[in-house]
Amino acid sequence: MEPTAKIMVVDDEKGICQNVVKILSKNNYEVSCALSAKEALKKMSEDSYSLIISDLVMPEMNGLELLKKVKKDWPEMKSLMMTAYASTDTAMKAIRLGALDYLPKPFTPDELRNTVSQALKGDLPMVQTPVEEVETIDVIDFDIPFEADEVAKYTGEDYVKSLGPSDMPVVEVKPSTTLEHYCQVGDMVCDIFKKLGATCKAGVKTSACPQKKGKESSAKTKKIDTSKLIGVDMPFNYDEVVSVTGPEYLANLHHEGVSFVPYETLKKNFAGLLGKDRGEIDVDMPFNRSEVEQVTGREYVDTLGRSDVPVVEVKHDQTQEHYCMVGEMVCDIFKKLGNTCKAGVKSNLCPQKKKAQKASGDASPKQDIKKLIGIDMPFVFDEVVEAAGFEYAMNLQPDGTSVVPYEQLKQNVAAIIGKTEKAEYVKQKEAALSKSVLIIDDEVAVNNNMRKILAKKGYKIDQASDKKQALEKISLNQYGLVLLDLRIPGVEGLELLKAIRAQLPDTKVIIVTGYASIETAVEAARFGAVDYIAKPFTPAELRTATERALRIAA
């Protein structure tokens, strides 16, 4: 025992909170009290605690929400849940979320002290629930089994009768005053009602507003003259379509809304186009040459190139001063001599440019040809390997392409296919497991009913009705989910659940029992069950629990 252990007690009922503090203080624990989850979180952020004991039903943030928050922010902190509204559903959720135990109220001082002592000593195991499963646990809207009579004592019978599925009262709010000249039949303020001071005779007789009836009849669609339509399955006005598309389009319109020109007509149209002297400039310039010439002039048309841009030669109006034709530049030697130098005339090369090229050539470092891939591939081998990989460089061809030898290519393809087939096999196996369910129940009728309910949703069902069959099934096969009855002849307690967790650790288990209790729900959750269904149950409840469990498994 840790006599100086600090404990946080959270309960919105001040009396209960104080009683828990008194009971635990006698054992020399340092106990703090909070009347809301918000207050508890604030205190825990300011000080450290060994254990938190929280009520389940509290305003603003309930106990399960608080537990989830505590386990996220302080994962090592130990937790206990207590509630006056105990149910197997909230017991399962509390244990799966990380609570060490679940105490139904009322409890004795000894029960509380023993549970706290076990929790602090580490005698109560903490369930390590996967994050994926924690995210699926609904902690906000859990059903709270209130007794109608008990609620009525505090709120009145009218409140209880008006409670809806959301635990909030559904109240009909009526207008405090009736609008002037409001007609109940027409459900509106009416001029006729204003004149008569009451609903008109036609409205009283037919229970229908004559004004609204008249508007509805006038708003009816006018009859269409079908003789003007293109066809029964083409309800468009013939003249309107012709005005937009032309008569040829309409004459060839088919029922699927596409216009097909007959082959013979198409040939004639094409032959007509070829027969015309269109005088086009180019295939990709379908403009009439004479029309372009009228706008731009003959010289522009004659110089049009393939890029549709005119090719124009621009000549200098006059030669630049001291310009040497050999060196193609303004030259200082040409300026001194008044002509091209002898060396330039003799070799037809500019000596100044030649000297500059030689100087730049000497300055550049010589290339080590041993490091090149080849004479016609002047790239450094190591640089290519670094950028593209050794295999690419080794298989590089003179034309710049990398060709992998046939045998190597076969090996590469075989390796890729092997990986793909393995991945596909794993994918198919996972898909099969996600639909595979084993039902273990000694009551044959119940077993078969569960099989029928789930088979309708496409699940692959396997069945076992005794301990021997169950152990044989789980030792030979893989399942995504096991639906396990608690009371089976020859099975002690949670023996089968432990065997399933040992043989199939990734398989999810749902407990299905006609002897539901808080104790068995807590124990089942500790040994890895993800849900707990009490018999009798509806098909919808079974399907919902199954889908949730298999979604966690996936």
C-alpha positions in Angstrom: 0.0 0.0 0.0 1.1 3.5 -0.6 0.0 5.5 2.5 0.9 8.9 0.9 -0.8 8.1 -2.5 -2.8 11.1 -3.9 -6.3 10.4 -5.1 -8.7 12.5 -7.1 -12.5 11.9 -6.6 -14.9 13.3 -9.2 -18.6 13.3 -8.6 -21.3 16.0 -9.2 -23.1 15.0 -6.0 -21.3 16.8 -3.2 -22.5 14.4 -0.5 -21.1 11.3 -2.3 -17.9 13.1 -3.0 -17.4 14.0 0.7 -18.3 10.4 1.9 -15.6 8.9 -0.5 -13.1 11.4 0.8 -13.9 10.5 4.5 -13.6 6.7 3.8 -10.3 6.9 2.0 -8.8 9.5 4.3 -9.0 7.0 7.2 -6.4 4.9 5.3 -4.1 7.9 5.2 -4.6 8.7 1.5 -4.3 12.3 0.4 -7.7 12.8 -1.3 -8.9 15.8 -3.3 -12.5 16.3 -4.5 -13.9 17.8 -7.7 -17.6 18.4 -8.5 -17.1 18.3 -12.3 -14.8 16.9 -14.9 -13.7 20.4 -15.8 -12.7 21.1 -12.2 -10.9 17.7 -12.0 -8.9 18.4 -15.2 -7.8 21.8 -13.9 -6.6 20.3 -10.6 -4.8 17.4 -12.3 -3.0 19.9 -14.6 -1.7 21.7 -11.4 -0.7 18.6 -9.4 0.1 14.9 -9.9 -2.2 12.1 -8.7 -1.8 8.3 -8.4 -5.4 7.4 -8.9 -8.7 9.0 -10.2 -12.1 7.7 -9.1 -14.8 9.2 -11.3 -18.6 9.0 -11.4 -20.1 8.0 -14.7 -23.2 10.3 -15.1 -22.2 14.0 -14.8 -23.3 17.2 -16.5 -21.2 18.8 -19.4 -18.6 16.0 -19.5 -19.5 12.4 -18.4 -17.2 9.9 -16.8 -16.3 8.0 -20.0 -15.4 11.3 -21.7 -13.2 12.2 -18.7 -11.6 8.8 -18.7 -10.7 9.0 -22.4 -9.2 12.5 -21.8 -7.2 11.4 -18.8 -5.8 8.3 -20.6 -4.7 10.5 -23.5 -3.0 13.2 -21.4 -1.9 11.1 -18.4 -1.6 7.5 -19.7 0.1 6.2 -16.6 -2.6 7.4 -14.2 -4.7 4.7 -12.7 -8.5 5.0 -13.0 -11.7 3.6 -11.3 -15.3 4.2 -12.4 -18.3 4.3 -10.1 -22.0 4.7 -11.0 -25.5 4.4 -9.7 -26.6 3.5 -13.3 -24.5 0.4 -13.9 -24.9 -1.5 -17.2 -22.8 -4.1 -19.0 -22.4 -1.7 -21.9 -20.8 1.1 -19.9 -18.8 -1.4 -17.9 -17.3 -2.9 -21.1 -16.5 0.6 -22.4 -14.9 1.8 -19.1 -12.6 -1.3 -18.9 -11.7 -1.1 -22.7 -10.9 2.6 -22.2 -8.4 1.8 -19.4 -10.3 1.8 -16.1 -9.0 -0.8 -13.7 -12.4 -1.5 -12.2 -16.1 -0.5 -12.3 -18.0 0.0 -9.0 -21.8 0.0 -9.0 -23.4 2.2 -6.4 -24.1 1.7 -3.6 -20.9 0.1 -2.4 -19.6 -0.5 1.2 -16.6 1.3 2.6 -14.7 -2.0 2.6 -15.5 -2.6 -1.0 -14.1 0.8 -1.9 -11.0 0.5 0.2 -10.2 -3.0 -1.1 -10.6 -1.9 -4.7 -8.5 1.2 -4.2 -5.8 -0.8 -2.5 -5.7 -3.4 -5.3 -5.5 -0.6 -7.9 -2.6 1.1 -6.2 -0.7 -2.2 -5.7 -1.1 -3.1 -9.3 -3.2 -6.2 -8.6 -5.8 -5.1 -11.1 -4.7 -5.4 -14.8 -5.0 -2.5 -17.2 -6.3 -3.4 -20.6 -4.0 -2.2 -23.5 -6.7 -1.4 -26.0 -5.5 -0.5 -29.6 -5.9 3.1 -30.6 -8.1 2.1 -33.5 -10.6 0.5 -31.1 -10.5 3.4 -28.6 -11.5 5.8 -31.4 -14.6 3.7 -32.1 -15.9 3.6 -28.5 -18.8 6.0 -28.2 -18.4 7.9 -24.9 -20.7 10.8 -25.6 -24.2 9.3 -26.0 -24.6 6.1 -24.0 -28.0 4.9 -22.9 -28.7 5.6 -19.2 -31.4 3.2 -17.8 -33.4 5.8 -15.7 -36.6 4.5 -14.0 -39.6 6.6 -15.2 -41.1 6.8 -11.7 -37.8 8.0 -10.2 -37.4 10.7 -12.8 -41.1 11.8 -12.4 -40.5 12.4 -8.7 -38.1 15.2 -9.6 -39.4 16.5 -12.9 -43.1 15.6 -13.1 -45.0 13.1 -15.3 -45.4 15.6 -18.2 -41.6 15.9 -18.6 -41.2 12.1 -18.5 -43.9 11.6 -21.2 -42.3 14.1 -23.5 -38.8 12.6 -23.3 -37.5 11.7 -26.8 -34.8 9.2 -27.9 -32.1 11.9 -27.3 -33.0 12.1 -23.6 -34.2 15.6 -24.2 -37.9 16.5 -23.8 -39.9 17.1 -27.0 -42.1 20.1 -26.4 -44.7 21.5 -28.9 -44.5 25.3 -28.8 -47.8 27.0 -30.0 -48.1 30.7 -30.9 -49.3 32.7 -27.9 -51.9 34.6 -30.0 -53.8 33.8 -33.3 -53.0 36.1 -36.2 -55.8 38.4 -37.3 -58.0 37.1 -40.2 -56.1 33.8 -40.1 -58.0 30.9 -41.8 -57.4 27.4 -40.4 -58.4 25.7 -43.6 -56.1 27.7 -45.9 -53.4 27.9 -43.2 -52.9 31.6 -44.0 -54.1 35.2 -43.5 -57.0 35.5 -46.0 -58.9 38.5 -47.5 -62.1 36.5 -47.8 -61.9 35.6 -44.1 -61.4 39.3 -43.4 -64.6 40.2 -45.3 -66.8 37.3 -44.0 -65.3 37.1 -40.5 -65.1 33.3 -40.9 -63.9 30.6 -43.4 -65.8 30.7 -46.7 -68.5 28.1 -47.5 -66.4 26.4 -50.2 -63.5 26.0 -47.7 -65.8 24.6 -45.0 -67.6 22.2 -47.4 -64.4 20.8 -49.1 -61.9 21.4 -46.3 -59.7 22.9 -49.0 -58.8 26.5 -49.7 -60.5 27.6 -53.0 -57.8 30.3 -53.6 -54.9 27.8 -53.3 -56.9 25.3 -55.5 -57.3 27.9 -58.2 -53.6 28.7 -58.2 -52.7 25.1 -58.5 -55.0 24.5 -61.5 -53.7 27.6 -63.3 -50.1 26.5 -62.7 -50.6 23.2 -64.4 -48.5 22.6 -67.5 -50.1 23.6 -70.8 -50.8 20.8 -73.2 -48.0 20.4 -75.8 -48.9 20.1 -79.5 -47.2 16.7 -80.2 -47.4 17.2 -84.0 -44.7 19.9 -83.7 -42.3 17.6 -81.8 -39.4 15.8 -83.5 -40.4 12.5 -82.1 -42.0 10.7 -79.1 -38.6 10.1 -77.6 -37.2 13.5 -78.7 -39.7 16.0 -77.1 -38.2 19.2 -78.7 -39.9 21.6 -81.0 -38.9 21.0 -84.6 -38.7 24.7 -85.7 -36.7 25.7 -82.6 -34.1 23.0 -83.2 -33.8 24.0 -86.9 -33.3 27.6 -86.0 -30.3 26.7 -83.9 -28.6 23.7 -85.8 -29.9 23.8 -89.3 -32.2 21.4 -91.3 -29.4 19.0 -92.2 -28.5 18.3 -88.5 -32.2 17.7 -87.7 -32.8 15.5 -90.7 -30.0 13.2 -89.5 -31.0 13.3 -85.8 -31.3 9.9 -84.2 -33.3 8.9 -81.1 -30.2 8.8 -78.9 -29.6 12.5 -79.5 -26.7 12.2 -82.0 -26.8 13.4 -85.6 -25.3 10.9 -88.1 -24.7 12.0 -91.7 -25.3 9.0 -94.2 -22.1 7.7 -95.8 -23.1 8.6 -99.4 -24.0 12.2 -98.3 -20.7 12.4 -96.5 -18.8 11.3 -99.6 -20.6 13.9 -101.7 -19.8 16.7 -99.2 -16.2 15.8 -99.1 -15.9 15.5 -102.8 -17.4 19.0 -103.1 -14.9 20.4 -100.7 -12.0 18.8 -102.7 -13.4 20.1 -106.0 -13.4 23.7 -104.9 -10.4 25.9 -105.7 -9.9 27.4 -102.3 -6.4 28.7 -103.0 -5.3 27.8 -99.4 -1.9 29.0 -98.3 -1.1 25.7 -96.4 -2.8 22.7 -95.0 -2.5 24.2 -91.5 -3.3 27.7 -92.8 -6.7 27.4 -94.4 -6.9 31.0 -95.5 -7.5 32.1 -99.1 -4.3 33.5 -100.5 -6.0 36.3 -102.5 -7.9 37.4 -99.4 -4.8 37.6 -97.2 -3.0 39.4 -100.0 -5.7 42.1 -100.2 -5.2 42.8 -96.5 -1.4 42.4 -96.1 0.1 42.7 -99.6 1.8 40.2 -101.9 5.2 40.4 -100.4 3.9 39.3 -97.0 2.1 36.3 -98.4 5.2 35.2 -100.4 7.4 35.3 -97.3 5.0 33.3 -95.1 6.8 30.3 -93.6 5.6 27.0 -92.1 5.3 28.6 -88.7 2.7 31.0 -90.2 5.2 33.9 -89.5 6.7 35.8 -92.5 10.4 35.1 -93.0 12.1 38.5 -93.7 15.7 39.1 -94.5 16.9 42.3 -92.8 19.9 44.0 -94.5 22.1 46.7 -93.1 21.7 50.0 -94.8 25.4 50.8 -94.5 28.6 49.0 -93.4 30.0 49.9 -89.9 33.3 51.8 -89.8 36.4 49.7 -89.4 34.3 46.5 -89.8 36.4 43.4 -90.8 34.5 40.8 -92.9 36.9 38.0 -91.9 36.7 38.5 -88.2 33.0 39.8 -88.4 33.7 42.6 -86.0 35.0 46.1 -85.6 38.7 45.7 -85.4 41.6 48.0 -84.2 44.1 46.5 -86.7 41.6 47.1 -89.5 41.4 50.7 -88.2 45.2 51.1 -88.3 45.8 49.4 -91.7 42.5 50.5 -93.3 42.1 46.9 -94.4 42.1 43.3 -93.2 45.5 42.2 -91.9 47.7 39.9 -94.0 47.3 36.9 -91.6 43.5 37.2 -91.9 43.6 37.4 -95.7 46.0 34.5 -96.0 44.3 32.1 -93.6 40.8 33.5 -93.9 40.7 33.4 -90.0 40.9 36.3 -87.6 44.2 36.0 -85.7 42.8 37.8 -82.6 39.9 35.3 -82.3 42.3 32.4 -82.9 44.6 33.6 -80.1 41.6 34.0 -77.7 40.3 30.5 -78.5 43.8 29.0 -77.9 44.1 30.8 -74.6 40.7 29.6 -73.4 41.5 26.1 -74.5 44.8 26.0 -72.5 42.9 27.3 -69.4 40.4 24.4 -69.4 41.5 21.3 -67.5 42.1 18.1 -69.5 39.4 15.4 -69.1 40.5 12.1 -67.7 39.1 9.8 -70.4 39.6 6.8 -68.2 36.7 8.0 -66.1 34.3 8.5 -69.1 31.7 5.9 -70.0 32.9 5.9 -73.6 34.3 8.0 -76.4 30.9 8.7 -77.7 29.5 9.1 -74.1 31.6 11.9 -72.6 30.1 11.6 -69.1 31.9 10.7 -65.9 30.9 7.2 -64.8 30.7 7.9 -61.1 28.5 11.0 -61.6 26.1 9.0 -63.8 26.0 6.2 -61.1 25.2 8.7 -58.4 22.3 10.2 -60.4 20.8 7.1 -62.1 22.2 4.0 -60.3 24.8 1.4 -61.1 22.6 -0.9 -63.2 21.6 2.0 -65.5 25.2 3.1 -66.1 26.4 -0.5 -66.7 23.7 -1.0 -69.4 24.1 2.4 -71.1 24.3 2.2 -74.9 26.0 4.5 -77.4 22.6 6.0 -78.4 22.1 7.2 -74.8 19.5 4.5 -73.8 20.0 2.0 -71.0 19.1 -1.6 -72.2 18.8 -4.3 -69.6 20.0 -7.8 -70.7 17.1 -10.2 -71.4 18.0 -12.6 -68.6 18.3 -9.8 -66.1 15.0 -8.3 -67.3 13.3 -11.7 -66.7 14.6 -11.9 -63.2 13.5 -8.3 -62.4 10.0 -9.0 -63.8 9.7 -12.3 -61.8 10.6 -10.5 -58.6 8.0 -7.8 -59.3 5.3 -10.4 -60.1 6.3 -12.3 -56.9 5.9 -9.2 -54.7 2.6 -8.3 -56.4 1.2 -11.8 -56.0 2.2 -11.9 -52.4 0.6 -8.5 -51.7 -2.6 -9.6 -53.6 -2.7 -12.9 -51.5 -2.4 -10.9 -48.3 -5.1 -8.5 -49.4 -7.4 -11.4 -50.4 -6.7 -13.1 -47.1 -7.5 -10.0 -45.1 -10.7 -9.5 -47.1 -11.8 -13.1 -46.4 -11.0 -12.7 -42.6 -13.1 -9.5 -42.5 -16.2 -11.5 -43.4 -15.3 -14.7 -41.4 -17.3 -15.3 -38.2 -17.3 -18.2 -35.7 -20.4 -18.6 -33.6 -19.9 -20.7 -30.3 -23.2 -21.4 -28.5 -24.5 -24.7 -27.1 -28.1 -23.7 -27.8 -28.5 -24.9 -31.4 -31.6 -22.8 -32.1 -29.8 -19.6 -30.9 -26.7 -20.6 -32.9 -28.6 -21.1 -36.1 -30.6 -17.9 -35.6 -27.4 -15.9 -35.3 -26.1 -17.6 -38.4 -29.2 -16.7 -40.4 -29.1 -13.1 -39.3 -25.4 -12.6 -40.3 -25.5 -14.7 -43.4 -28.0 -12.3 -44.9 -25.3 -9.6 -44.7 -22.8 -11.7 -46.6 -20.7 -13.0 -43.7 -19.1 -16.4 -43.9 -20.3 -18.3 -40.9 -18.7 -21.2 -39.0 -20.4 -22.8 -36.0 -19.5 -24.8 -32.9 -21.9 -26.0 -30.2 -19.5 -27.4 -27.5 -16.0 -27.0 -26.0 -14.3 -29.6 -28.2 -15.6 -28.3 -31.5 -14.8 -24.7 -30.5 -11.1 -25.6 -29.6 -10.8 -27.6 -32.8 -12.1 -24.7 -34.9 -9.9 -22.0 -33.4 -6.8 -24.3 -33.7 -7.3 -25.0 -37.4 -8.9 -21.8 -38.8 -8.5 -18.1 -38.9 -11.5 -15.8 -38.1 -12.1 -12.1 -38.0 -14.7 -12.4 -35.2 -15.9 -14.9 -32.7 -19.4 -14.7 -31.1 -18.9 -16.5 -27.8 -21.6 -17.7 -25.3 -20.5 -17.5 -21.7 -22.2 -20.6 -20.3 -21.2 -23.8 -22.3 -21.2 -27.2 -20.6 -17.7 -28.3 -19.6 -16.3 -24.7 -19.8 -15.0 -23.0 -16.6 -15.6 -19.2 -16.6 -13.8 -17.5 -19.4 -11.7 -20.5 -20.4 -12.7 -20.3 -24.1 -12.1 -16.6 -24.2 -8.6 -17.1 -22.9 -8.0 -19.9 -25.4 -9.2 -17.7 -28.3 -6.9 -14.8 -27.3 -4.0 -17.2 -27.0 -4.6 -19.0 -30.4 -5.9 -16.0 -32.4 -4.6 -12.8 -30.8 -5.8 -10.6 -33.6 -9.4 -12.0 -33.7 -12.1 -9.9 -32.1 -14.5 -11.5 -29.6 -18.0 -10.5 -28.7 -19.6 -12.1 -25.6 -23.2 -13.2 -26.1 -25.0 -14.3 -22.9 -28.3 -14.9 -21.3 -26.7 -14.4 -17.9 -25.4 -10.8 -18.2 -23.8 -9.3 -15.2 -21.5 -6.3 -14.4 -18.8 -8.7 -13.1 -18.6 -10.9 -16.2 -18.7 -7.8 -18.4 -15.7 -6.4 -16.6 -13.8 -9.7 -16.7 -14.5 -10.2 -20.4 -13.3 -6.7 -21.2 -10.1 -7.4 -19.3 -9.4 -10.5 -21.3 -9.9 -8.7 -24.6 -13.6 -8.9 -25.5 -14.6 -5.9 -27.6 -18.4 -6.0 -26.9 -21.0 -7.7 -24.7 -24.5 -8.5 -25.9 -27.2 -9.6 -23.5 -29.8 -12.1 -24.6 -32.5 -11.6 -25.9 -31.2 -9.2 -28.6 -32.6 -7.9 -31.9 -31.1 -8.7 -35.3 -30.1 -5.0 -35.7 -28.2 -5.1 -32.4 -26.3 -8.2 -33.4 -25.5 -6.8 -36.9 -24.3 -3.4 -35.4 -22.0 -5.1 -32.9 -20.6 -7.4 -35.6 -19.9 -4.6 -38.0 -18.2 -2.5 -35.4 -16.0 -5.3 -34.2 -14.9 -6.3 -37.8 -14.3 -2.6 -38.6 -11.9 -2.5 -35.6 -10.2 -5.7 -36.9 -9.7 -4.2 -40.3 
